[in-house]
Amino acid sequence: MKRTPFPPLFWIGNVIEVLERFAYYGLYMGFGIYVTKAVADGGLGWEKGQLGDIQTLFLLLSYSVPLVSGILADRYGFKRLLMLSYFLYLPGFLLLLWARSFLGVVAVMALIGIAAGVFKPLIAGTVRLTTDHTNRTLGFGIFYLMVNVGAFFGPMTAGALRTHHWNWAFLASAVAVVLMIVVTAVFYRDPIDPTAATGKRPELLAQIKEIWPYLKDPKILLFIIIFGVFIEIPFWAFFNVVAVFVDEYVRTDILYDMFSRVLGTTIVGWFSTVDENGVHRIAGETLAHTALYIIILQMFVTRTMERLRSVPAVAVGIFLMVLGCIGLYFSTGPMPLLMFVGILLFAVGEMGCMPRFEQYLISMLPPEKTGLGGGLLRIPVAVGAFSGSIMTRMYGWFENAGNPQGIWLVQAGCLLLGFFALLIYDRVFHAAEID
């Protein structure tokens, strides 16, 4: 079967996605370091619990607002909603240059979270509407690749810039938004929805009413509870904590010496700070992210995992994330390379687990109701948003007790409980699985 070529709008949408993920992750991965680093070192000097509450609010907004913004995009047009998200994003990033009070930073991060939520369904929707049955799988593969390209270069750039001053990191995100405005204003056009001619528009309350009966199904409800409590909470806790942990407790000075021998001190110095003892340390957010591993390994992991049914594939992914957390637990000593092993294992686990979780949950719906999957998928993610108030605060407790790496054993234990819960779930329900 001949594959339909992608129209220009498909590529324009993917360029916008790279820029948005660059801005989003450029802020998100370093934000915890900025909030908790001492005032004398350019940070705000706050407690981990305060950081965790902001992270929870931010994630809740980022993943709940799309329920509304997707409907508004269908009604008023994708381009208008894109521009709205930019004009929420831009003042948010710029206000971080001046916000110093807790309530001020909370308000700014809430604004950025709303902007991210408005944006989130729009380019995915553009990809859906600019592809057909001959090229949709490839199209979404390219889209997820672009997500991770932005998620890689954002923290790398912001991490390098914040070693000079945090304001430069915030400005980098703002510049990316300005580029998004230009690209969208000049090149982006609303995609044509072939179903729009019916005149039927999805309503939020109608969606909620349609979802409710499926939440009464024990099979669906139990799967969502297991995934939300035991998987999504430690999953998001990983991203909330890992850059802060690496920046504070992993011997990145050893990594600086190792990388300098290969790349030279000039290049590595761009991503490094000098502490009060004159020791060069690589910025944590430039090291502690999964995006590069996903870019390189996504296709291999996907093809390997597709040989398994969904629930066993999810369980294997969870177990790899457990091993990743254990690797991070041991990374604070003289072997900081274990950090890379831990993050790699977590990334492979994420690649194996998350897509198959979505596939399995949607497979439990009747074929004519698969569109409700997006709403159901947001429920466990909403539960995972509380990882900030729970796990980041707990990280602070471990830190105060002199055992900061203990947070990784808690996350590994939570994931392990999810692993065994899913194995039991599979024994009970696997016969009814549609895969």
N, C-alpha and C positions, 0 to 999 in steps of 0.2 A: 504493500500500500504506500503510495507516494505521500510524503509528509508535506503539509501546507507550509509555505514560508511564513516567517513571523513578520507582521506589519511593523512599520516604523514606531507606532505607538507602544508596542511591546518593549522595544529597546529603550525608548524614552522613559517609560515607567520604571525599568530596571535601573537606569542611571539615577533617577530620583530616589529609588530604594537604597542604593549604595550611599548616597549623600545623607539620607535620613538616618540610616543605621550608624554611619560615621559620627553624626552629631549626637545621637542617642547614647551609643555605647562609649563614645569619647567622654561623655559626662558620667554615665552610670558606673563604669568600672572604677573610676578614680574618685567618685563622690565620697565613698566611705573613708578613704584616706584623708581627703580634704576636711571632712567634718571632725574626725577624731585626732588628727595630727595636732601637736601642740601649737599654740598661738605663736610662740617664738619661731616656729618652723614654717609659718605661713598658713596654718590650718585654723580651725575654729575651737579646738580643744574640748569637744563635747564628749559625753559618755556614749558607750556602745548602745545603751538602751534608747537614748534619744535618736541615734542614727537608725536603729531598728524600727522605731515608730514612723519615721519619715519614709523608710523603705516600704513599709506596709501600705501607707497611704498612696505612695507613688505607684506601686504595682496594682493596687486595687483600682485606681483610676485608669491606668494604662490598659487594663484588661476588662473593665466593665463599660467604659465609654463606647468601645466599638459596637456594643449591642445597639446603641442609639445612632452612632455616626454612620453605620452601614445603611440603616434605613433612611437617614437624611440624605445620604449620597444618592440613593435610588430616586429620591423625590426631587432634590435640587441640583444634582449633578456632581460628578466626582471632582471636577476642577474647582468648583466653589468650595467644597469641603477641604480639598488640598490647601487652597489659599488660606482658609480659616485656620487650619492646623499650623501653617507657617507663621501667621500673625499672632498665634498663641506661643509658639516655640520661641520666636525671636526675642520678644521682651523678656521671656523667662530666662534665656541664656544671658542676656545683657544685665538683667537685674541681679544675677549672681555676682557681678562685679562689685556690688555695693551691699547686698544683704548680709547682715552679720548676726542679727537677733534670731532666736529660735523660731519665733512665730513668723518672722520675715522669710526665713529659709523654707519653712513649711509651706507658706503661701506660694513661694516661687516654684518649689518642686511640685506642688499641686497643679500649678499652671502648666508646667512642662509635662506632667503626667496626663492631664487632659488633652494637651496637644498631641502627645504620643497616641492616646486612645482614639482621637479623631482621625489621625493618619492611618492607624494600623490596618483597617480592612480595605483601604482604597487601592493600593498598588496590587495587592493580592487579587482584588476584584478586577483590576485592569488586566492582569495576566489571564484571569479566567475568561474575560470577555474578548480577548484578542487571540485566543487559541481555540482549537477544535479537537475532535477526537483523535486526529492524526498527529498532533504535536503538543497536546496538553501536558503529558507526563514530562517531556523534555522541557517544556516551557516553565513548569513549576520547579524542575531541577535547576534550571538557570536562575530562576528567581531566588531559591534558597541559597544558591552559590553567591549571588549578589548580596544577600543578607549578611553572609559571613565575611565577604570581602569588606563591607563597611564595618562590621563588628571587629575585624582584625585591625584595620588601619586607623579606626577612631581612637581606641586606647593607646596604640603605639604613638600616634601624633600628639594626643593630649598628654600622655605620660612624658614625652620628650619636652613639650612646651612648659609643663608645670614645674619642671626642674629649674626653670628660670623664674617663673611666677605663675601662680594659679590662674590669674586673669587671662593669661595667654591661652590656657586650655579652654576656658569658657568662650573666649573670642573665636577659637577655631570652630567650635560647634555653631556659633552665630554666623560665621562666614559660610559654613556648609548650608545653613538655612537660606541665606541670601542667594546662593547659587541655585537652590531648589526653587526659589521664587522666580528667578530668571528663566530657568529651564521650563518650568510649568507655564509661565505667562507666554513664552514665545513658541514653545513646541507642543505642549500637551493639549489634546482635545478629548472631550468626553467620549469614552468608548460606547459603541452601540450595543444595547442589550436586546437580543432577539426575542426575549420574552416580554419586553415592555409593551408590545402592541396589545397585549391582553388587558392592559389597564389595571391589573391587579398589583397592589403594592403591599409588601409585608408590613405588618404593624407589630410593635414591640409587645403589647399586651396579648395580641393574638398568638405570637410566638411563645410567650410564657404559658398561655393556656394550653398550647399544643404540647409543650414539653412536659407539663405537670403529670399527665397520665403515665408517661414513660418512667418518671421518677418513682412511681408506685410499683414498678416491676422490680422485684427483689434482686434479680440478676444485674440489672443496670445500676440500681441504687448502691448495692454492695460494692460493685466495681468502682464507682465514683468515689465512695467513701474510702476504700483502700488506697486508691490512687491519690486522692486529695490529701489525706492525713499522712500516709507513710512514704509517698513518693514526691509529691509536689512540694511539700514543706521543706524536706532536706534538699531537693533539687534547686529551689530558688535560694535556699540558705547558702548553697555553694557559691552562687554568683554574688550574693550579698556580702559574703565574708572573705572569699579567697584572695582578692587583691589586697585587702587590708591586712590579712594574716601574712601574706608573702612579704609585703612591704615592711611589716613590723618584726617578723620573727624568723624568716628564712634568711640564710647567710648569702644574701645577694652580693656581698662583697667578694665572696669566693667566685661567684659567677662572673662578676666584673673582671677579675683577674683571668679567668679561663677564656672569656670571650675576647678580651683585649689582646691576648696572644694570637688569636685568629683574625680578628677584624680590625685591630688597632685601637688605641685609646681614644682617638678622635671620634670615631663612629660610636663606640660604646659610651663614651663620655656624654654624648647627646641625650642618652636615656638614663643618666645617672645623676645622683646628688652626692654631695660631700657632707658627712655628718660632723658633729662637734669635735670628733677625734681626728678629722682629716681623712677618714676612710671613704672610698668611693662605693656607693651602693646603687644598684640598678633599680629604677622605679618599679614598684610591685605590679602596677596595672599593665605595664608593657610585657610582662611575663605570664601573668595569671589569667589567661583566657583560653577558651576552647576553639576559637574560630579557625585558626590555622589548621589544626588537626582535622576539623570538619571539612574544610576546603579540600584537603589532600585525600582524606579517607572515606568521604561520604559514599561514593559509588561502590567501593569495595565492601564496606560494612553493609550497605543496603542489599547487595546481591548475596552476601553470605547469610544475612538474617532472613531473607525471603524464603529460605528453605524450611524455616520453622513456622509452626502456627503462631498466631499473634500473641497469645498469653505466654507460652514458653519463650518467645523472642523478647517480650517485655521483661520477663524474669531474668533472662541472661543479661540484658542491658542493665537491670538493677544491680545484679551481682557484680558486674564490672564497675559500676559506680561505687559500690561498697569498697572494692579493692582500691579505687582511686582515692577515697577518703582515708583509707589506711596508709596509702603512700604519702599523703600530705601530713598525716600524723607524725611520720618518721622523718620529715623533711627539714626539721629545725636544727638538726645536728650538723656534723661536718660533711654531710652528703646532700647538698641542696639539689642535686640532680634528681633526687627522688620526687621533688616537686613536679618536674616535668613528667615523670612516670605517672604520678597520681593524676595530674590534669589530663594526660593522654588517655588513661583508663576511663576517667570520668567522661571524657568527650566521646569515646567509642561507645560507652554505655548509653549516653544520651542519644547518639545516632541510632542505636539498636532499639532503644526503648520508646522514645517519644513518637516517632511516626507510626509504629505499630499499635501503640495505645490509641491513637486517633482512629486508625483503621478499624480496630476491634470495636470501639465504642460505636462508631457509625454503622458497623456491620450488624449491630443488634437492633437497628431501626428498620422498619419496612422500607423497601426501595423508594417508594414515593415520598418518604419522610426524611431522606438523608440530609436535606437542607437544615433540619433541626440539629444536626450534629454540632454545628458551630456554637449553638447555645449551650448544649450539654457539655462540650469541651471546656467551656469557660468556668464551669462550676468548680472542678478540682483546681484549676488555676487560681480562682478566687480564694480557695482555701490555702493554696500555697503562698499567697501574698502575705499571710500572717507569719511567714518565716522570719520576717524582719523583727516583729515584736517578740517572737519566741526565741529564735535561734541566734540572732545578732545580740539580743540582750543576754542570752545564755553565754555567748562568747565573752561578753564583758565580765560575767561572773567567773568563768574559768581564768580569764586574764588576771583578775584581782586575786584569785587563789594561787597564782603563779604557775598555772598549767594551761596556757592558751590553746595548745594543740589538742586538748581534751575535747574541744567542740567537734573535731573530726570523728572521734569515736562515737559521740552522740549521733551525728548525722549517719555514720555507718550503721549504727544499731537501729536507727529508725528505718533506713533503707532495707536492712536485713529482715526486720519484721514485715515490711511490705513484700519482700521476696518470698518469705514462707507463706504469708497470707495469700499471695497470688497462686502459689503452687497448690494450696488447699482449694482455693477457688476454682482452679483449673480442673482438679479432680472431680469437683461437684458439678461444674457447669460445662465442661469442654464438649460434651456430646451435642450440645445445642449451638455450638459456635458456627457462625457462617464466615468462612475465610476465603 
